[in-house]
Structures are given as C-alpha cells and as structure tokens.
Amino acid sequence: MHHLLPPLFLVLALAMAIAAFAMLAVGPPEPSVELHRVTAAGDETARDALEADLERQQLKRNLLLTCLFVGSGVMIATAFVTMRPR
C-alpha cells in the first residue's frame, strides 16, 4: 500500500495544477450588467454593495488559485518524501 502513495500524490498534484491553470485561462470575475446599471442610475448604496461583492469574488478566486498552486507543490514534495527505494 505504501508504494502506491507517491504516484497518487503526483496525480493529485497534476490535477490541482491543471485546475489552477484552467482557472487562470478563464479570467477573473468582471463587473456585472447590474453594477453598470446602478452606476449609471447613480444609486451609491447599491453600487457599493455590488462592488464589495465583486471584490469578494475576486479575492475568493485569488485565494483558491493560491491554494491550488501551493497544494500542488506540497503534493509533489510529499510524493518525493514518501518514496522509498525497493
């Protein structure tokens, strides 16, 4: 069973890296049509709320990307640490 862990960790690292690069390819969340509408209408409270929501979405995306890349690196390091010669 122990000899299966390094390949499993490497596959997980590859999957995490692929997911992170796929998220990078899509692009960050952008302002919605609703945000543009309330900005044009001059509704400051609704605009502030929608801008805060957009910033939260962008922060969550950045944190997820960071976690995926760091997790991928940790999985690679763990895979090499758990390897044992036969």
N, CA, C and O of each residue as an XYZ file, in Angstrom:
344
protein
N       0.817     -1.190      0.000
C       0.000      0.000      0.000
C       0.866      1.261      0.000
O       0.529      2.251     -0.650
N       1.967      1.220      0.723
C       2.823      2.398      0.828
C       3.460      2.762     -0.517
O       3.763      3.931     -0.757
N       3.663      1.797     -1.376
C       4.279      2.080     -2.670
C       3.306      2.766     -3.631
O       3.729      3.246     -4.683
N       2.010      2.825     -3.297
C       1.026      3.495     -4.147
C       0.864      4.984     -3.815
O       0.294      5.735     -4.606
N       1.358      5.404     -2.665
C       1.170      6.801     -2.258
C       1.895      7.818     -3.144
O       1.271      8.799     -3.549
N       3.177      7.636     -3.464
C       3.838      8.648     -4.309
C       3.162      8.882     -5.662
O       2.979     10.037     -6.047
N       2.783      7.823     -6.404
C       2.084      8.101     -7.668
C       0.732      8.788     -7.464
O       0.329      9.630     -8.266
N       0.041      8.425     -6.390
C      -1.232      9.065     -6.092
C      -1.036     10.552     -5.806
O      -1.798     11.386     -6.295
N      -0.017     10.885     -5.014
C       0.274     12.289     -4.720
C       0.658     13.047     -5.991
O       0.274     14.204     -6.158
N       1.401     12.415     -6.876
C       1.789     13.083     -8.117
C       0.588     13.309     -9.036
O       0.502     14.340     -9.703
N      -0.329     12.355     -9.073
C      -1.539     12.527     -9.879
C      -2.400     13.652     -9.297
O      -2.954     14.462    -10.041
N      -2.509     13.699     -7.974
C      -3.262     14.779     -7.342
C      -2.607     16.136     -7.605
O      -3.300     17.125     -7.843
N      -1.292     16.185     -7.563
C      -0.581     17.432     -7.851
C      -0.836     17.882     -9.286
O      -1.046     19.067     -9.543
N      -0.816     16.943    -10.206
C      -1.087     17.271    -11.605
C      -2.519     17.776    -11.779
O      -2.753     18.743    -12.504
N      -3.468     17.128    -11.123
C      -4.872     17.557    -11.224
C      -5.054     18.957    -10.645
O      -5.794     19.768    -11.203
N      -4.387     19.243     -9.538
C      -4.503     20.571     -8.931
C      -3.874     21.633     -9.834
O      -4.417     22.728     -9.976
N      -2.752     21.318    -10.433
C      -2.102     22.279    -11.329
C      -2.955     22.524    -12.576
O      -3.060     23.660    -13.037
N      -3.552     21.490    -13.113
C      -4.418     21.647    -14.281
C      -5.626     22.503    -13.933
O      -6.018     23.372    -14.712
N      -6.220     22.264    -12.764
C      -7.371     23.065    -12.336
C      -6.979     24.534    -12.159
O      -7.738     25.428    -12.532
N      -5.803     24.780    -11.596
C      -5.355     26.159    -11.388
C      -5.119     26.867    -12.724
O      -5.527     28.015    -12.896
N      -4.469     26.192    -13.662
C      -4.228     26.825    -14.956
C      -5.523     27.006    -15.738
O      -5.652     27.960    -16.505
N      -6.476     26.108    -15.555
C      -7.782     26.282    -16.202
C      -8.501     27.510    -15.651
O      -9.138     28.254    -16.397
N      -8.394     27.715    -14.337
C      -8.997     28.910    -13.747
C      -8.306     30.171    -14.235
O      -8.959     31.192    -14.454
N      -6.991     30.110    -14.409
C      -6.269     31.271    -14.936
C      -6.691     31.586    -16.366
O      -6.741     32.753    -16.754
N      -6.994     30.559    -17.148
C      -7.376     30.761    -18.542
C      -8.747     31.409    -18.668
O      -9.009     32.118    -19.639
N      -9.619     31.174    -17.700
C     -10.972     31.717    -17.768
C     -10.984     33.212    -17.511
O     -11.724     33.944    -18.167
N     -10.187     33.671    -16.579
C     -10.150     35.096    -16.271
C     -10.910     35.406    -14.996
O     -11.742     34.619    -14.544
N     -10.613     36.564    -14.422
C     -11.240     36.929    -13.144
C     -12.695     37.365    -13.320
O     -13.123     37.685    -14.429
N     -13.450     37.376    -12.223
C     -14.828     37.900    -12.297
C     -14.817     39.370    -12.713
O     -13.959     40.144    -12.290
N     -15.766     39.726    -13.530
C     -15.846     41.091    -14.040
C     -17.123     41.752    -13.549
O     -18.049     41.072    -13.108
N     -17.175     43.070    -13.625
C     -18.392     43.772    -13.197
C     -19.612     43.298    -13.998
O     -19.540     43.089    -15.209
N     -20.710     43.139    -13.298
C     -21.932     42.658    -13.946
C     -22.684     43.802    -14.612
O     -22.376     44.977    -14.414
N     -23.663     43.428    -15.395
C     -24.524     44.417    -16.043
C     -25.285     45.192    -14.967
O     -25.524     46.391    -15.111
N     -25.666     44.498    -13.883
C     -26.378     45.154    -12.794
C     -25.529     46.266    -12.175
O     -26.043     47.340    -11.860
N     -24.240     46.011    -12.001
C     -23.348     47.038    -11.453
C     -23.277     48.245    -12.378
O     -23.305     49.386    -11.918
N     -23.187     47.997    -13.669
C     -23.155     49.111    -14.628
C     -24.477     49.887    -14.606
O     -24.492     51.112    -14.735
N     -25.578     49.160    -14.443
C     -26.892     49.810    -14.433
C     -27.039     50.736    -13.227
O     -27.489     51.874    -13.363
N     -26.651     50.237    -12.029
C     -26.809     51.082    -10.836
C     -25.795     52.225    -10.832
O     -26.063     53.282    -10.262
N     -24.645     52.028    -11.457
C     -23.674     53.117    -11.573
C     -24.234     54.224    -12.463
O     -24.108     55.408    -12.152
N     -24.851     53.828    -13.566
C     -25.436     54.818    -14.474
C     -26.628     55.516    -13.832
O     -26.885     56.691    -14.096
N     -27.357     54.787    -12.988
C     -28.527     55.377    -12.326
C     -28.122     56.273    -11.163
O     -28.919     57.096    -10.713
N     -26.892     56.125    -10.670
C     -26.418     56.962     -9.581
C     -26.780     56.455     -8.200
O     -26.732     57.220     -7.236
N     -27.143     55.183     -8.075
C     -27.502     54.590     -6.783
C     -26.219     54.164     -6.063
O     -25.676     53.090     -6.319
N     -25.756     55.013     -5.172
C     -24.466     54.792     -4.498
C     -24.472     53.572     -3.576
O     -23.495     52.824     -3.538
N     -25.558     53.364     -2.834
C     -25.582     52.249     -1.883
C     -25.573     50.908     -2.602
O     -24.861     49.988     -2.200
N     -26.359     50.797     -3.659
C     -26.380     49.544     -4.427
C     -25.042     49.334     -5.137
O     -24.554     48.207     -5.225
N     -24.455     50.413     -5.640
C     -23.163     50.307     -6.313
C     -22.085     49.826     -5.352
O     -21.276     48.962     -5.690
N     -22.085     50.397     -4.143
C     -21.094     49.981     -3.147
C     -21.261     48.506     -2.776
O     -20.278     47.782     -2.617
N     -22.511     48.073     -2.642
C     -22.763     46.672     -2.298
C     -22.307     45.731     -3.420
O     -21.690     44.698     -3.161
N     -22.615     46.098     -4.658
C     -22.209     45.254     -5.790
C     -20.694     45.260     -5.988
O     -20.111     44.235     -6.344
N     -20.059     46.398     -5.760
C     -18.599     46.453     -5.865
C     -17.943     45.621     -4.765
O     -16.937     44.955     -5.010
N     -18.506     45.654     -3.556
C     -17.972     44.840     -2.466
C     -18.124     43.359     -2.780
O     -17.232     42.563     -2.488
N     -19.263     42.985     -3.380
C     -19.473     41.590     -3.764
C     -18.477     41.168     -4.838
O     -17.950     40.056     -4.790
N     -18.215     42.042     -5.805
C     -17.239     41.751     -6.854
C     -15.839     41.580     -6.261
O     -15.102     40.676     -6.655
N     -15.480     42.438     -5.326
C     -14.166     42.316     -4.686
C     -14.043     41.009     -3.906
O     -12.985     40.380     -3.908
N     -15.132     40.599     -3.233
C     -15.114     39.316     -2.510
C     -14.930     38.152     -3.477
O     -14.172     37.223     -3.199
N     -15.624     38.201     -4.613
C     -15.486     37.142     -5.615
C     -14.056     37.078     -6.149
O     -13.507     35.991     -6.328
N     -13.456     38.229     -6.401
C     -12.082     38.256     -6.902
C     -11.107     37.755     -5.845
O     -10.153     37.047     -6.169
N     -11.336     38.117     -4.584
C     -10.476     37.636     -3.507
C     -10.591     36.125     -3.347
O      -9.583     35.439     -3.181
N     -11.815     35.605     -3.395
C     -12.006     34.158     -3.281
C     -11.310     33.426     -4.422
O     -10.714     32.371     -4.208
N     -11.381     33.975     -5.628
C     -10.716     33.346     -6.772
C      -9.205     33.346     -6.581
O      -8.545     32.338     -6.836
N      -8.655     34.472     -6.134
C      -7.211     34.549     -5.918
C      -6.757     33.591     -4.821
O      -5.708     32.959     -4.944
N      -7.539     33.481     -3.748
C      -7.192     32.544     -2.677
C      -7.249     31.101     -3.168
O      -6.382     30.294     -2.832
N      -8.263     30.778     -3.960
C      -8.373     29.424     -4.493
C      -7.208     29.099     -5.422
O      -6.651     28.003     -5.366
N      -6.840     30.052     -6.275
C      -5.692     29.840     -7.161
C      -4.415     29.613     -6.357
O      -3.635     28.710     -6.658
N      -4.210     30.436     -5.340
C      -3.028     30.290     -4.497
C      -3.022     28.928     -3.809
O      -1.996     28.248     -3.771
N      -4.163     28.539     -3.270
C      -4.243     27.239     -2.593
C      -3.991     26.080     -3.557
O      -3.348     25.096     -3.191
N      -4.487     26.192     -4.768
C      -4.263     25.121     -5.740
C      -2.784     25.002     -6.111
O      -2.247     23.895     -6.165
N      -2.130     26.122     -6.363
C      -0.708     26.067     -6.711
C       0.142     25.607     -5.533
O       1.043     24.786     -5.706
N      -0.131     26.121     -4.345
C       0.631     25.707     -3.161
C       0.357     24.233     -2.849
O       1.275     23.477     -2.534
N      -0.903     23.838     -2.939
C      -1.252     22.436     -2.698
C      -0.580     21.508     -3.685
O      -0.155     20.413     -3.317
N      -0.479     21.925     -4.927
C       0.207     21.122     -5.932
C       1.681     20.956     -5.569
O       2.231     19.861     -5.681
N       2.311     22.029     -5.142
C       3.710     21.948     -4.725
C       3.892     21.063     -3.502
O       4.854     20.299     -3.418
N       2.974     21.166     -2.561
C       3.052     20.326     -1.362
C       2.869     18.859     -1.733
O       3.562     17.997     -1.193
N       1.961     18.567     -2.632
C       1.753     17.180     -3.067
C       3.005     16.622     -3.745
O       3.363     15.465     -3.529
N       3.665     17.431     -4.555
C       4.893     16.982     -5.214
C       5.971     16.704     -4.168
O       6.641     15.673     -4.214
N       6.129     17.625     -3.234
C       7.137     17.427     -2.184
C       6.822     16.196     -1.349
O       7.724     15.432     -1.007
N       5.556     15.998     -1.020
C       5.152     14.832     -0.237
C       5.409     13.541     -1.009
O       5.819     12.534     -0.432
N       5.167     13.581     -2.299
C       5.402     12.376     -3.107
C       6.874     11.989     -3.084
O       7.195     10.807     -2.961
N       7.770     12.953     -3.201
C       9.200     12.625     -3.205
C       9.703     12.235     -1.820
O      10.631     11.437     -1.692
N       9.088     12.798     -0.790
C       9.500     12.442      0.571
C       9.066     11.001      0.912
O       9.784     10.275      1.600
N       7.891     10.607      0.423
C       7.379      9.270      0.755
C       7.960      8.161     -0.114
O       7.689      6.987      0.138
N       8.744      8.497     -1.119
C       9.348      7.462     -1.966
C      10.435      6.730     -1.189
O      11.246      7.338     -0.490
N      10.428      5.415     -1.332
C      11.434      4.590     -0.693
C      12.059      3.681     -1.753
O      11.358      3.172     -2.628
N      13.354      3.482     -1.674
C      13.962      2.534     -2.620
C      13.498      1.117     -2.305
O      13.224      0.789     -1.150
N      13.413      0.300     -3.311
C      12.982     -1.092     -3.100
C      14.113     -1.974     -2.733
O      13.918     -3.171     -2.522
